[in-house]
Amino acid sequence: MTFVQPQVHLSLIDEDRFGIRIARAINVRADQLDAIDSFCITNQVRMLIARCFVDELSTAQDMESRGYSLMDTLIYFKRKLAAAAIPDFSSAVLIRPVEQEEAEIVATLAVDMFRGYKGHYHADRRLNPADCDHVYSSWAYRSIQLRQVADVVLVAEHEGQVAGFIALRMNSKSEGEGTLYGVSPAVQGHGIGRNLIIGALRWLESTGADHMIISTQITNVPSQKVWVRLGFEPMHAHYTFHKWYDESA
Ligand SMILES: CC(C)(COP(=O)(O)OP(=O)(O)OC[C@H]1O[C@@H](n2cnc3c(N)ncnc32)[C@H](O)[C@@H]1OP(=O)(O)O)[C@@H](O)C(=O)NCCC(=O)NCCS
């Protein structure tokens, strides 16, 4: 097998969120684990967030034996825009692009939407839960403020109030990705999530894109129900591990 350079880098945004040196590695393979350790030790990394494909089971087992702990399983779904007609919106929800001055409102809503969220940050008992909640609200805020984070943010208005949002990023001309979305807890289960995804599909269709991808934790059944009902299909999945270098030294 040819050796492939690991895709590992310092994550300044995570360092900012948690106040410690954090690195990220994606598409990890067993033959890269020594090089990843060297990178982290050289760069005085305290915590590494590392993902491998779920079909790399022997890599996952090697990671476990080297001090990596499983934090979540992320599953990706894909929907070709032309595969079937995109359904109509329901009349009870208005989907529209966010206004820049609504960034604070959306960020505040995101705190409630993602409080105690079952993702890899909250799963790590060494991270402060309030800091983990804040990851999602600051991500929502940055998605509205910075074009390099998201190309568009759509919001859902329910009874005249912003009640949900979805951030979309173009990975290429043909591929759009739903990077973050949520609905206020008080109005979940009323089809607002479905309408946000319909809005995302329609917006991507207007750009000439070919397909949309989106991911979530395998435990997030409400999200996956929304997606499969709108014609998304599972694509691939990743395990997310954390490794603390101050424990495994
Ligand atoms: C996932 C989410 C966006 C779905 O939005 P929504 O407006 O509730 O979606 P819908 O009303 O279209 O309903 C989707 C399905 O999930 C169910 N559901 C929604 N919220 C639920 C909850 N809190 N608990 C259990 N089931 C729930 C709905 O009842 C519906 O299933 P059903 O028709 O069989 O009853 C929303 O639940 C949410 O914001 N969750 C917290 C944040 C999150 O998970 N974001 C997505 C990250 S990928």
The ligand as a Gaussian input file, in Angstrom:
#p B3LYP/6-31G(d) Opt

LIG

0 1
 C      -33.827000      18.146000      12.933000
 C      -34.778000      19.322000      12.899000
 C      -34.147000      20.469000      12.121000
 C      -36.057000      18.874000      12.160000
 O      -36.904000      20.001000      12.054000
 P      -38.467000      19.864000      12.327000
 O      -39.103000      21.146000      11.948000
 O      -38.701000      19.375000      13.686000
 O      -38.818000      18.765000      11.225000
 P      -40.229000      18.213000      10.796000
 O      -41.338000      18.886000      11.536000
 O      -40.243000      18.322000       9.296000
 O      -40.232000      16.718000      11.352000
 C      -39.281000      15.736000      11.118000
 C      -39.630000      14.477000      11.861000
 O      -38.865000      14.449000      13.079000
 C      -39.767000      14.425000      14.192000
 N      -39.202000      15.280000      15.242000
 C      -38.924000      16.588000      15.143000
 N      -38.430000      17.037000      16.302000
 C      -38.401000      15.999000      17.135000
 C      -37.978000      15.829000      18.454000
 N      -37.485000      16.860000      19.188000
 N      -38.062000      14.596000      19.009000
 C      -38.549000      13.564000      18.284000
 N      -38.942000      13.662000      17.012000
 C      -38.886000      14.871000      16.443000
 C      -41.043000      14.980000      13.665000
 O      -42.126000      14.633000      14.481000
 C      -41.072000      14.359000      12.299000
 O      -41.347000      12.994000      12.312000
 P      -42.837000      12.425000      12.211000
 O      -43.435000      13.097000      11.007000
 O      -42.660000      10.947000      12.061000
 O      -43.525000      12.829000      13.459000
 C      -35.150000      19.792000      14.318000
 O      -35.663000      18.705000      15.024000
 C      -33.988000      20.409000      15.090000
 O      -33.690000      21.586000      14.956000
 N      -33.299000      19.625000      15.937000
 C      -32.202000      20.129000      16.780000
 C      -30.990000      20.572000      15.970000
 C      -30.635000      19.572000      14.906000
 O      -30.663000      18.382000      15.127000
 N      -30.263000      20.104000      13.735000
 C      -29.925000      19.296000      12.583000
 C      -28.491000      18.952000      12.605000
 S      -28.094000      18.003000      11.171000

